[in-house]
Amino acid sequence: MQFRLASLIAAIALVSAAGLVHAELETPADVANQASSDEESAKSNNRHVELGERFIKRQDYTNALIEYELVVKLEPENVKAQFMLGKALVGLSEYKRAEKIFQEVIWARPRSSDGHLMLAESQRLQGKYHEASKAYRRAIKLNRHNALAYAHSGECARAQGDDSSAIFDSKKALAIDPKLIVPHLVLAQCCLKANLPDIALSHFKQAIVLNPDDAFIHIRYGNTLGKLGKWDEALPEFERAAKLAPKSHEAHLGLSWALASTGKTAQALEEARTALGLSPSNADTHATLAWIYHKENDHQAATTHYKIAVKLNPTSAELRHALAACLNHSGDLQGAIAELIQTTHLMPDDYEAKLSLNSLLGQDIQN
């Protein structure tokens, strides 16, 4: 018993001695070196964050992503780097991944208005308008002067058919920051829906004054002018948009519509083909090209592109109705009937489609 006790005491003494030796071996210089290493690591991370911010400002989101991913990997608790990583992902249209990042940011900083704002942005861009609206309201609750949150909250409200809330939030946003563009675009859409075209156009004009080099605004303004039958006014808007954003298929698509509607069919075909090259899997692009071919009485080419458009968007009653018209002009009566039947199934209240279908069925019986 005494031997075991003596052995235990000896073992404890050895462990204590080892601890003392270790403590003695860790000199002040070692401690200083460790502190210096930590300081250098922090400086390095800060450099990556600053470099990432420069890339964000230049809209070079790929390189920004690389910088921020490196920082987050080395320093997972760096909330600023996480936040900026999420912004880079939004810039790269990786909205679902960005949403998860911003959820982590909010978990770490639940009272960050900007965190809730960016979470809402990532959700809105996925079409999650209901979830986004809630996140925008949280951002506003934390910061009553968050103009962007009001602006995009209004956008979500309009997308959900709540025009009164859309108008309220948009006006609130402009009261805080009169230089914002989104509220003008939202108000323009609400005014169009309320059959107030002059007021709608004035909001588009104000948006263009605020940012004359934004191709998207010119496209939206051009589309609105076209819907109002003002194609002569729409044409220069689309020309401006195509010049500002030569790789935007929407700009070239709108320009092709405007050219075709003002009698410049050859140029319209050229622009439509350019749009198709930029976005070959877009149903509207094929439909526009088909519409122009149809105007030129090239029903075979029109039918080909309408068929592709329908394949890309099979639930569009309008596309199927247009395809039926082309098939009928090409002499394919059965094909036209089949498309009109699908059209009436998709839109039971489409009186024009029903009349066309009954007319073709009558021809089929006579044949």
C-alpha positions as CSV (number, residue, x, y, z in Angstrom):
1,M,0.0,0.0,0.0
2,Q,2.8,2.4,0.9
3,F,4.6,1.5,-2.3
4,R,1.5,2.3,-4.4
5,L,1.1,5.6,-2.6
6,A,4.7,6.5,-3.1
7,S,4.4,5.6,-6.9
8,L,1.3,7.8,-7.2
9,I,3.1,10.8,-5.5
10,A,6.1,10.2,-7.8
11,A,3.9,10.2,-10.9
12,I,2.2,13.4,-9.8
13,A,5.6,15.0,-9.2
14,L,6.8,14.0,-12.7
15,V,3.7,15.5,-14.4
16,S,4.1,18.7,-12.4
17,A,7.8,18.9,-13.3
18,A,6.9,18.4,-17.0
19,G,4.5,21.3,-16.7
20,L,7.1,23.4,-15.1
21,V,9.7,22.5,-17.7
22,H,7.1,23.3,-20.5
23,A,6.4,26.6,-18.9
24,E,10.0,27.4,-18.6
25,L,10.7,26.4,-22.2
26,E,7.9,28.9,-23.4
27,T,10.0,32.0,-23.2
28,P,8.8,35.7,-23.5
29,A,10.2,35.6,-27.0
30,D,7.9,32.7,-28.0
31,V,4.9,34.5,-26.6
32,A,5.9,37.6,-28.6
33,N,6.4,35.6,-31.8
34,Q,3.0,34.0,-31.4
35,A,1.4,37.4,-30.9
36,S,3.2,38.8,-33.9
37,S,2.1,35.8,-36.0
38,D,-1.6,36.4,-35.0
39,E,-1.2,40.1,-35.9
40,E,0.3,39.2,-39.3
41,S,-2.6,36.8,-39.9
42,A,-5.1,39.5,-39.0
43,K,-3.4,42.0,-41.3
44,S,-3.4,39.4,-44.2
45,N,-7.1,38.8,-43.7
46,N,-7.8,42.5,-43.7
47,R,-5.9,42.8,-47.0
48,H,-8.0,40.1,-48.5
49,V,-11.2,41.9,-47.3
50,E,-10.0,45.2,-48.8
51,L,-9.0,43.6,-52.0
52,G,-12.4,41.9,-52.2
53,E,-14.1,45.3,-51.7
54,R,-12.2,46.7,-54.7
55,F,-13.3,43.8,-56.8
56,I,-16.9,44.3,-55.7
57,K,-16.7,48.0,-56.7
58,R,-15.4,46.9,-60.1
59,Q,-18.2,44.3,-60.3
60,D,-15.6,41.6,-60.6
61,Y,-17.6,39.2,-58.4
62,T,-15.6,36.1,-59.3
63,N,-12.3,37.5,-57.9
64,A,-14.2,39.0,-54.9
65,L,-15.6,35.6,-54.2
66,I,-12.1,34.0,-54.1
67,E,-10.9,36.7,-51.7
68,Y,-13.8,36.4,-49.3
69,E,-13.9,32.6,-49.3
70,L,-10.2,32.6,-48.3
71,V,-10.9,34.9,-45.3
72,V,-14.0,33.0,-44.2
73,K,-12.0,29.7,-44.4
74,L,-9.2,31.1,-42.2
75,E,-11.4,33.2,-40.0
76,P,-15.0,31.7,-39.8
77,E,-16.1,34.2,-37.2
78,N,-15.3,37.2,-39.5
79,V,-18.9,38.5,-40.1
80,K,-17.9,41.3,-42.4
81,A,-16.2,38.8,-44.7
82,Q,-19.3,36.6,-44.6
83,F,-21.5,39.5,-45.5
84,M,-19.3,40.5,-48.4
85,L,-19.1,36.9,-49.5
86,G,-22.9,36.9,-49.7
87,K,-22.8,40.1,-51.8
88,A,-20.4,38.6,-54.2
89,L,-22.6,35.5,-54.6
90,V,-25.6,37.8,-55.3
91,G,-23.5,39.5,-58.0
92,L,-22.8,36.0,-59.5
93,S,-26.6,35.2,-59.4
94,E,-26.0,32.4,-56.9
95,Y,-28.9,33.5,-54.8
96,K,-29.7,30.3,-53.0
97,R,-26.2,30.0,-51.6
98,A,-26.2,33.7,-50.8
99,E,-29.4,33.3,-48.8
100,K,-27.7,30.7,-46.6
101,I,-24.7,33.0,-46.0
102,F,-26.9,35.9,-45.0
103,Q,-28.8,33.7,-42.6
104,E,-25.5,32.9,-40.9
105,V,-24.7,36.6,-40.8
106,I,-28.1,37.3,-39.1
107,W,-27.5,34.5,-36.7
108,A,-24.2,36.2,-35.7
109,R,-25.6,39.8,-35.9
110,P,-29.4,39.5,-35.4
111,R,-29.8,43.3,-35.2
112,S,-28.0,44.1,-38.4
113,S,-30.5,45.9,-40.7
114,D,-28.2,45.4,-43.7
115,G,-28.0,41.7,-42.9
116,H,-31.8,41.4,-43.1
117,L,-31.8,43.6,-46.2
118,M,-29.4,41.4,-48.1
119,L,-31.2,38.3,-47.0
120,A,-34.4,39.8,-48.4
121,E,-32.5,40.7,-51.7
122,S,-31.3,37.1,-52.1
123,Q,-34.9,35.8,-51.5
124,R,-36.5,38.4,-53.8
125,L,-34.2,37.5,-56.7
126,Q,-35.3,33.9,-56.3
127,G,-38.9,35.0,-56.6
128,K,-39.6,34.3,-52.9
129,Y,-41.5,37.5,-52.5
130,H,-43.4,36.5,-49.4
131,E,-40.3,35.6,-47.5
132,A,-38.4,38.6,-48.8
133,S,-41.2,40.9,-47.7
134,K,-40.9,39.7,-44.1
135,A,-37.1,40.2,-44.2
136,Y,-37.5,43.7,-45.6
137,R,-39.9,44.6,-42.8
138,R,-37.4,43.3,-40.2
139,A,-34.7,45.5,-41.9
140,I,-37.1,48.5,-41.7
141,K,-37.9,47.8,-38.1
142,L,-34.2,47.9,-37.2
143,N,-33.6,51.0,-39.3
144,R,-36.5,53.3,-40.1
145,H,-34.3,55.2,-42.6
146,N,-33.4,52.2,-44.7
147,A,-34.6,53.6,-48.0
148,L,-33.5,50.5,-50.0
149,A,-35.6,48.2,-47.8
150,Y,-38.7,50.4,-48.4
151,A,-38.0,50.5,-52.2
152,H,-37.6,46.7,-52.6
153,S,-40.4,46.0,-50.2
154,G,-42.6,48.0,-52.5
155,E,-41.3,45.9,-55.4
156,C,-42.2,42.7,-53.6
157,A,-45.7,44.1,-52.8
158,R,-46.3,44.9,-56.4
159,A,-45.2,41.4,-57.5
160,Q,-47.8,40.0,-55.1
161,G,-50.5,42.2,-56.4
162,D,-50.6,44.5,-53.4
163,D,-50.4,47.9,-55.2
164,S,-51.5,50.0,-52.3
165,S,-48.6,48.7,-50.2
166,A,-46.3,49.1,-53.2
167,I,-47.2,52.7,-53.6
168,F,-46.9,53.5,-49.9
169,D,-43.4,51.9,-49.6
170,S,-42.2,53.4,-52.8
171,K,-43.2,56.9,-51.7
172,K,-41.6,56.3,-48.3
173,A,-38.4,55.3,-50.0
174,L,-38.3,58.4,-52.2
175,A,-39.1,60.6,-49.1
176,I,-35.9,59.2,-47.5
177,D,-33.7,59.1,-50.6
178,P,-35.1,61.0,-53.7
179,K,-32.3,59.7,-55.9
180,L,-33.5,56.1,-55.8
181,I,-34.6,54.6,-59.1
182,V,-36.5,51.4,-58.1
183,P,-39.4,53.3,-56.5
184,H,-40.0,55.2,-59.7
185,L,-40.2,52.0,-61.7
186,V,-42.6,50.4,-59.2
187,L,-44.8,53.5,-59.2
188,A,-44.8,53.5,-63.0
189,Q,-46.0,49.9,-63.1
190,C,-48.7,50.7,-60.5
191,C,-49.9,53.7,-62.6
192,L,-50.0,51.6,-65.7
193,K,-52.2,49.1,-64.0
194,A,-54.4,51.9,-62.8
195,N,-54.7,53.2,-66.4
196,L,-52.7,56.3,-65.7
197,P,-50.2,56.1,-68.5
198,D,-49.0,59.7,-68.4
199,I,-48.1,59.5,-64.8
200,A,-46.4,56.2,-65.4
201,L,-44.3,57.6,-68.3
202,S,-43.3,60.6,-66.0
203,H,-41.9,58.2,-63.5
204,F,-39.8,56.4,-66.2
205,K,-38.5,59.8,-67.3
206,Q,-37.5,60.7,-63.8
207,A,-35.7,57.3,-63.4
208,I,-33.8,58.0,-66.7
209,V,-32.8,61.5,-65.4
210,L,-31.4,59.9,-62.3
211,N,-29.4,57.3,-64.2
212,P,-29.3,57.9,-68.0
213,D,-26.8,55.1,-68.5
214,D,-28.8,52.3,-67.1
215,A,-29.9,50.1,-70.0
216,F,-32.5,48.3,-67.9
217,I,-34.5,51.5,-67.4
218,H,-34.4,52.3,-71.1
219,I,-35.7,48.8,-71.9
220,R,-38.5,49.1,-69.4
221,Y,-39.4,52.5,-70.7
222,G,-39.3,51.3,-74.3
223,N,-41.5,48.3,-73.5
224,T,-44.1,50.6,-71.9
225,L,-44.1,52.9,-74.9
226,G,-44.5,50.0,-77.2
227,K,-47.5,48.6,-75.3
228,L,-49.0,52.1,-75.6
229,G,-48.5,51.9,-79.4
230,K,-45.8,54.6,-79.3
231,W,-43.2,52.7,-81.3
232,D,-41.6,55.8,-82.8
233,E,-40.7,56.9,-79.3
234,A,-39.8,53.4,-78.1
235,L,-37.3,52.9,-80.9
236,P,-34.6,55.4,-79.6
237,E,-35.0,53.9,-76.1
238,F,-34.1,50.4,-77.3
239,E,-31.3,51.8,-79.5
240,R,-29.8,53.5,-76.5
241,A,-30.2,50.3,-74.4
242,A,-28.5,48.2,-77.0
243,K,-25.6,50.7,-77.2
244,L,-25.3,50.7,-73.4
245,A,-25.6,47.0,-73.0
246,P,-24.6,45.3,-76.3
247,K,-24.7,41.8,-74.7
248,S,-28.3,42.3,-73.3
249,H,-30.6,40.0,-75.3
250,E,-33.6,42.0,-73.9
251,A,-32.2,45.2,-75.4
252,H,-31.8,43.6,-78.9
253,L,-35.1,41.9,-78.5
254,G,-36.9,45.1,-77.8
255,L,-35.1,46.9,-80.6
256,S,-36.2,44.2,-83.0
257,W,-39.9,44.7,-82.0
258,A,-39.6,48.4,-82.4
259,L,-37.9,48.1,-85.8
260,A,-40.5,45.7,-87.0
261,S,-43.3,47.9,-85.7
262,T,-41.9,50.9,-87.6
263,G,-41.6,49.0,-90.9
264,K,-37.8,48.2,-90.7
265,T,-38.2,44.5,-91.1
266,A,-34.7,43.7,-92.4
267,Q,-33.0,45.4,-89.5
268,A,-35.6,43.8,-87.1
269,L,-34.5,40.3,-88.3
270,E,-30.9,41.2,-87.7
271,E,-31.5,42.4,-84.2
272,A,-33.7,39.4,-83.4
273,R,-30.9,37.0,-84.6
274,T,-28.5,38.9,-82.4
275,A,-30.8,38.4,-79.4
276,L,-31.1,34.7,-80.3
277,G,-27.3,34.4,-80.3
278,L,-27.1,35.9,-76.9
279,S,-30.0,33.9,-75.4
280,P,-30.7,30.8,-77.5
281,S,-32.8,29.1,-74.8
282,N,-35.2,32.1,-74.3
283,A,-38.7,31.4,-75.5
284,D,-39.5,35.1,-76.0
285,T,-36.5,35.5,-78.3
286,H,-37.7,32.6,-80.6
287,A,-41.3,34.0,-80.5
288,T,-40.1,37.4,-81.6
289,L,-38.1,36.0,-84.4
290,A,-41.1,33.9,-85.4
291,W,-43.4,36.9,-85.3
292,I,-41.1,38.9,-87.6
293,Y,-40.9,36.0,-90.1
294,H,-44.7,35.7,-89.9
295,K,-45.0,39.4,-90.9
296,E,-42.7,38.6,-93.8
297,N,-45.0,35.7,-94.8
298,D,-42.2,33.2,-94.2
299,H,-44.6,30.9,-92.4
300,Q,-42.2,27.9,-92.5
301,A,-39.5,29.8,-90.6
302,A,-42.1,31.3,-88.3
303,T,-43.5,27.9,-87.5
304,T,-40.1,26.5,-86.7
305,H,-39.3,29.2,-84.2
306,Y,-42.8,29.1,-82.6
307,K,-42.4,25.4,-82.1
308,I,-39.1,25.9,-80.3
309,A,-40.7,28.7,-78.2
310,V,-43.6,26.4,-77.2
311,K,-41.1,23.6,-76.4
312,L,-39.2,26.0,-74.1
313,N,-42.5,27.4,-72.5
314,P,-45.2,24.7,-73.0
315,T,-47.7,26.4,-70.7
316,S,-47.9,29.6,-72.7
317,A,-51.3,29.9,-74.3
318,E,-50.3,32.9,-76.3
319,L,-47.4,31.0,-77.9
320,R,-49.6,28.0,-78.8
321,H,-52.2,30.3,-80.3
322,A,-49.5,32.0,-82.4
323,L,-48.2,28.6,-83.5
324,A,-51.7,27.5,-84.5
325,A,-52.0,30.6,-86.7
326,C,-48.7,29.8,-88.4
327,L,-49.6,26.1,-88.9
328,N,-52.9,27.1,-90.4
329,H,-51.2,29.4,-92.9
330,S,-48.8,26.6,-93.8
331,G,-51.7,24.3,-94.5
332,D,-51.3,22.1,-91.5
333,L,-55.0,22.1,-90.4
334,Q,-54.7,19.2,-87.9
335,G,-51.6,20.7,-86.3
336,A,-53.4,24.1,-85.9
337,I,-56.5,22.4,-84.3
338,A,-54.3,20.5,-81.9
339,E,-52.5,23.7,-80.7
340,L,-55.8,25.6,-80.4
341,I,-57.2,22.8,-78.2
342,Q,-54.2,23.1,-76.0
343,T,-54.7,26.9,-76.0
344,T,-58.3,26.6,-74.8
345,H,-57.3,24.2,-72.1
346,L,-54.7,26.6,-70.8
347,M,-57.0,29.7,-71.1
348,P,-60.7,28.6,-71.0
349,D,-61.8,32.2,-71.2
350,D,-59.9,33.0,-74.4
351,Y,-62.9,33.7,-76.7
352,E,-60.8,34.4,-79.7
353,A,-59.1,31.0,-79.5
354,K,-62.5,29.3,-79.2
355,L,-63.7,31.1,-82.3
356,S,-60.6,30.1,-84.2
357,L,-60.9,26.5,-83.1
358,N,-64.6,26.2,-84.0
359,S,-63.8,27.7,-87.5
360,L,-61.0,25.2,-88.1
361,L,-63.1,22.3,-86.9
362,G,-65.8,23.4,-89.3
363,Q,-63.2,23.4,-92.2
364,D,-62.1,19.9,-91.1
365,I,-65.6,18.5,-91.2
366,Q,-66.1,20.0,-94.7
367,N,-62.9,18.4,-95.9
